[in-house]
Amino acid sequence: MGLLAILSLVIGGFSILYFLFLTILNAGAGFSFFWILLSVMAFCMFFIFRNYEGIKEHVPKLIRYVVFLLIIIVIMIFIVVQSFIIKDSIKRDNYDSTDYVIVLGARVKGTTISLTLSHRLEIAYKYLIDNTTSKAILAGGKGPGEDISEAEAMKRYLLDKGINEDRLIMENKSTSTQENIRNSFELINAYNDAPSVTIITSDFHVYRAKRIAEKYCQDIQGIPSRTHPPLIVHYYVREFFAVLKDTIF
């Protein structure tokens, strides 16, 4: 059995196990199906590599070269996009004080904030304590399984931590990153024509959030919050496709 066949088998097996893990954890964020698709593709590649000598006799050389080239191109695009995502996911030692900080929402279970959202709010709280003139836009609507909006959940958390209510502005209508940021800047621009803005979101999400925000503001910085380690692979792969979607559409 060749190395490529073994690699395909390993990827296929890992993908199935990871899908089951995400299902049990209920943490796929609507993207878990990708791992089933990847496992099917990997097992198909295993079959091809396992029987390559017999298959190549029936497949023209040009087609084999084109398929190989396409695979290389996809891998290179993935590496390039991930390099940008990873670059913005690295936390710096110091960040500038800005007029506003946009905290992007994440899942709320009933009225309880999720682990992802709690990590973002920990960063937001520290930033608001260190930068006492900054105001926070809490961006996130109400989705399935949520008894309150993500913005309301974030506001309750920060109020309990002692942040003054007059520093907290809720944006509770959005259902996507695009809407989060667009609606937040509509609120900001009602008070300030040329604001400086910080975006706080998960590490994998900073690059895309900043790219969207740059349509509305040039003075922008992003602060990453950590991702739960077992979910890192899932969310970074998911973000690759999100960046491609935003780039194409």
N, C-alpha and C positions, 0 to 999 in steps of 0.2 A: 504494500500500500504506500503510495507516494505521500510526500509531505503536504501537498495541497489538499489531498483527499482527507488526511488526518485533521488538518486545520479546519476544513469545512465541517467535518463531523463534530469537532469541539465547539465551533461556533453555533451549530445547530442545537447541540445539547444544552449549551449555556443559555441560548435564547429561550428555549422551552422552560428551563428552570427559573430564569429571571422573570418570565411572564407569570409563572405561578406565584413567585415571590411578590410581585407587584399586585397581583389579584388578591392575595391574602392580606397584604398591607393596605389595600385599597388606595394606592398612591400613584396610579398610572396617569392621572390627569388626562384621560381620554386618548392616550397614545399607546396603551399597552399592546394593542393589536399589532404594532410594528414588530414586536419580538416574535410573534407567531409567523408573520410574513417573512422575517429574516430567517427563522428556522426552516421554513419550507424552501426558501432559496438556497440555504446552506446545504440542506440534504440533497437538493437537486444537483448542486455543484459537486457534492460528494459522489453521487452516482456517475456524473460526467467524468470526473477525474479518475474514479475507480475503473471506468471502462473506456478511458481516453483512446487507447490504441485502436479499439474496434470502432469507436465513434468517428474518429478523424478520417477514416477511410470513406465515410459517407457525407462528410461536410467539407465543402470547398475551402481551400486554404485562405482565400480572401475573407470569407465570412469569419473564420476563426481569428484572423488578425484584427478584423474590425471589432469583434466582441472583446478581444483582449485589450485593444486600445481604449474602448469605451470604459472598461473596468478601471484601467489606469487613470483615465480622466476623472471619473467619479471619485476615486480615492484621493487624487490630488486636490480636487475641489473641497472635499471633506477636510483635508488637512489644513488648507489655507483658511477656510471659514472658521474652523476650530481654533486656529492660532489667534485670530482676532477676538473670538469669544473668551479664550483663556487669558489673553492679555488684559482685558478689562475686568476679569474676575479676580485679579490679584489685588489684595487690599494694600493701600499705601499707609505710611505712618501718619501723614497729616493731610487734612483737607481744608480748603478755603471755607470761610464763612460766607453764606449766600443769603439772599433775601428770603427765599422759599426753599423748602425741602418737600419733594413729592414722594410719598411713601406708597408704593404700589401694592395693591391688595393681593391676598391669596385666600385659599379656601377657609371658610368658617364652618364648623360642625355644629349646627344649631345656633348657639350663641358663643361657643367656645372656639378660640382661635387655634388654627393648626400649628404644627411645629414649624412649618415654613414661614408662616406669618409671624410667629413669635420671634423667630430669628431676625426678621426685618424690623420688627418693633424694638427689639433690644438695641439695634444700631440707631434707629430713629430717636429713641429716648436719649441715648448718650449724645447724639449730635445736638439735640435741642437743649440739653443741659450745658454743653460746651459753647453753644452759639445762641445766646439768650435773645438776640434780636430776630432770629429766623422764625418764620411761621411755617406750619406744616399743612400741606394739602394731603388729605387722607383719601386715596382713590380706590374705589371698589364698590360695585353694586351688590345686589342680592341675587344669588344663584340657587340652583336646586340643592335642597338639604340645608339651606341657610335660613334661620329664623329672623336674622337681622342682616343688614348690609355689612359688607366687609369694612366699609368706612366707619360705620357705627361701632363695630367691634374694636377697631383700632382706636377710636376716640375714647371708648370706655377704658381701654388698657392704659392709654397715656394720661387720662384724668386720674385714674387710680394711682399712677406713679407720681402725681403731683404737678404735671404740666398744666399751665393755665389754659382755660377753655378759649380765651380770646386769641390764642396762638394756633388753634386747631380749626381747619376749614374742611368740611366734608364734601367730597365729590362722590355721590352714592348712586349714580345712574349707569355707570360704565360696566361693560361685560367683557372687555378685551383690553390688551395692552394699548392698542391704537386709541381706543376710546378713553382709557385711563388718562393718557397723556394729553390728548386733544382737549378733553373736558377740563382737565386741571389747568391748562394754559388759558382757557377761556375765563376761568375764575381768577387766575393770576393777573391777566391783562386788564381786568376790570379795575384793578388797583394800581398796577405798575406797568408802564409801557416798555421798559427795558430792564427786566429783572435778571438777577443772577439766580441760578436754580441748581439744586442738588437732587438727584434721584437716588432713592434707596430701594433696592430690590435684591433678589437672590443673585449670587455670583454669576451663574450661567446666563442670567437675564440682562445684565448691565449693558453689554455691547448693543443689543437690539434696542433696548429702551433709550439709550443715548442717541442712537441713529434716528429714531422716531422723534425724539425731543428736539433735535437740531433743526427740524423743520420750523420750529416755533421760537427757538432761542439759541443764540450763539454762545452765551456764557453758561455752559452746562458742565457738571461733573457728576460722576456716578460713584456710589459707595456700595460695595457688595456685602451681602450677608451670607453666611455659610449655608451649604446644603447638607442635609443629612447624608453621611457617607454612603450608605447602601443605595442611595438614589442618584448619586453623581452621574454614573454612566447613562442612566435613563434620561435625565434632564438635559445633559449636554448633547446627546444624540437628538433628542426632541427639538432642542433649540437650533440645531443645524438646519432642520427642515423649516422652522419658523423664519429664520433669517433668509433662506432661499425664497420662501413665499413672499416676504416683504420686499425682497429685491426684484422679483419678477413682476409682482402685481402692485 
